[in-house]
Every structure is written in structure tokens, then in C-alpha cells.
């Protein structure tokens, strides 16, 4: 039902479109790993032109870019933001890893946390959530997106503490221009190769990351600013010199997230103002750059690095992610079906659990091989999705919600024990009533997918 033109849309409607987009993104990623397209004719032709996985994660990244900076600005408090992020991501991730390790068949590699040959490096790198940029195997195949979410938090925090957070449009353009200009000229893993040891790199990175996190959690202005600068510098060095993904993919991801922020800026800027015009132009440049990058660089071995079939799959999927986000944005004043908003609520759990569940229940029901009949394939799909959604609801209710409530209590306790003394608060924030109206209670990770 559309809201009355004479009054603003109800808060539930404003939140619903973001939940719906996150839910769609998580479901698409799950179906991508399920390889749902193998059930339809002309599968190879479809996958040459569209990649469900890339579409899903890019949609996650756009949504994260839209809402994460707004969350920080609404609070006006860096420590509260980081406590919220830590309690939002880590407990659900740890629970998903533990459950997955317990239920996966012996020898299955869907969870690699303690099976890389160097358990210490695996635990530390994945604990910092920087593993994909440290040359360490991801704890799960899907957690690579959380690395980009984490570094985005680094960048956003540093910009906020220096009053530069309103420049998301130009930053998005700079990231996209870097992706376009450099492309594949800079290889990945340069630091790991130069140092000759992943452990040595971890010995350098870990204290820097922990010092930065201590700073942003301190509640003191000077320490918050110093910590944010450390984290942003660390993120910049790692993504520039040591990322696993090709340069064009890495910087296109950050361009996409900052472009999502630019959409938020444009939405709340004056209709004829400079900020709105600049933000919209920036988004347009990023979208065009994302399509061009596929054509220019996502070929041959680089297509393999991005896990796509080629440049058409990249370009069309990237464009489709923005098209779906744009449709959701245009419909943001409407109330979305409850099933979609619920799917958005459990989207992080869906994202974390779907692949280990696929690898667990498949052998139990004798799949693979793929069922030969259409009815058999349909039943297998429904069974998979049913198990994933039930398990995700359980993880959400038993872990996500309780620990998010715990995080709020920890935040209040920290404020009482160590008063903030104005740390991380700025006078030029988005008005609280605007940002609060746009932030879902359940901000996704990645996703991300990633949150």
C-alpha cells in the first residue's frame, strides 16, 4: 500500500525496501551456489551473460554502502558504531562456523578455518576479518566479502572522524577511476611475496589492527582519530598491494559501496543543490565504469579470478545489481511483502549457512547426481531452501538477536564506565531524524555481503 502523499512514509515502509533487497541478494547467492541454473535449458548460454553470485554480492555492497555510513552518522559515535558492528558480525559468524564444522561430512572443505596447515595464521587472519587480503584461506568460501566490508568500515570511520564523510561521491569516482585506469597492471599478493612469509606479514598487521581498534573503541577524540587513521592506512596498503582479487575488482567494489553512500547523500540533499547533482553524477560514472571494466579486463584468467564466465557475465550482472537497487529505491515508500522483509532479517544467516548446509544435506539425500526428473529437481530445490531458511531463522533468533541486544548493553556500560568526551561527534552530521528513518535495525554484512 502506498503511503499518503501528504505524509511521509511509515518507518516500516522505509526500512522494508532495504530488508527486501538484502533478502533477495542472500537468496540469489544461495541459489547460485546451489547451481539452480542447471535445472533449466540453455544453462551455459545464461551463465555466459549473467552471474548470479556477482549480482548478489554487488547488490549487498550497494546496500551496505547506502546504509553503513548513515548508521555511523546517526549515532555520531564511532565507539557505538564499532561495538554494534562487532556484535552484529562476529557472534553469528562464529556460531555458523562451529555448527558447520560439527555437521559437515568428514573431509569436506566447505569450512577451511582449521584445515589450512597453519591454524594460527588462519585463526588470526580470519579473526581480524582481513584474510582475503593477507593471503590466508577464507574460513568459509563466502567470507571473502566480509573483508571488503571490514575495510570499508575502516575507510568510513576515518572519513567521519575528519569530517570528510560527505565527499562520498568524489571518493566513489576516484575508486572507479583507479579501477579503470590500473585494471590488471598491479598484481596481488605483493607484500606476501616480498616478505616471503604470511606469518611475518601477520606479525606486522596484527598489532597495527589491534591498536587501531583500541583507538576507535576508546571513546577519546584523539585516540579515536589516531585509531581510525591507523585502520584506514592499513586497509589502503593491504587492498592496494596484497589483495587476492584483481585490482579492478577490488577498487570497483569500494567504488560501488561509496556510490551507494552517494545515493543516500542525494536522497537527503536539496533537490536543486550541488551535493545532489554531484552525487548523482558520481553514481552514473561508477555504474558506467563497472560495465566498462568487465569489457576491458574481465577476460581469460582474470575472469577465473573473479569466478565469472567472462566480461558479459560481469558487466550485465553488475548493471543488473544497480537496476534492482534502483527499483527498490523507487519503491521505498511502499510496504513490501512480509516474507521479503523477514528474508532480509535472516539474510546474514542465510549467507553464512547456505553453503555448509548444501554440502551436508546433499550426501544425505543422495545428491549429487542431479535428479533426472523435473519433479525430482523441484523437490530437491524446495528441500534445500526449506532447510536453509529454517536454520537461518534459528540462528537469527538464538544468536543474532540476543547478541545484538547484548551489544547495546555493552555500549551503554562502556559509556558509563568510560564517558566519550565528545569523541567522534561532529556538528555536520545528517540530521538524526533523517538517518534514523533510513537505517534498518538489522543492518546486513555483506553482507556482503556482507555482508
Buried (B, 14 or more C-beta within 10 A) or exposed (E): EEBEEEEEBBEEBBBBBBBBBBBBBBBBBBBBBBBBBEBEEEEEEBBBEBBBBBBBBBBBBBBBBBBBBBBBBBBBBBBBBBBBBBBBBBBBBBBBBEBBBEBBEEEBEBBBBEEBEBEEBBBBBBBBBBBBBBBBBBBBBBBBBBBBBBBBBBBBBBBBBEEEBBBBBBBBBBBBBBBBEBBBEBEBBEBBEEBEEBEEBBEEBBEBBEBBBEBBBBBBBEBBBBBBBBBBBBBBBBBBBBBBBBBBBBBBBBBBBBBBBBBBBBBBBEEEEEBBBBBBBBBEBBBEBBBBBBEBBBBEEBBEBBBBBBBBBBBBBBBBBBEBBBEBBEBBBBBBEEEBBBBBBBBBBBBBBBBBBBBBBBEEEEBEEEBEEEEEBEEBBEEBBEBBBEBBBBBBEEBBBEBBEEBBEBBEEBBEEBEBEEBBBEEEBBEEEBBBBBBBEBBBBBBBBBB
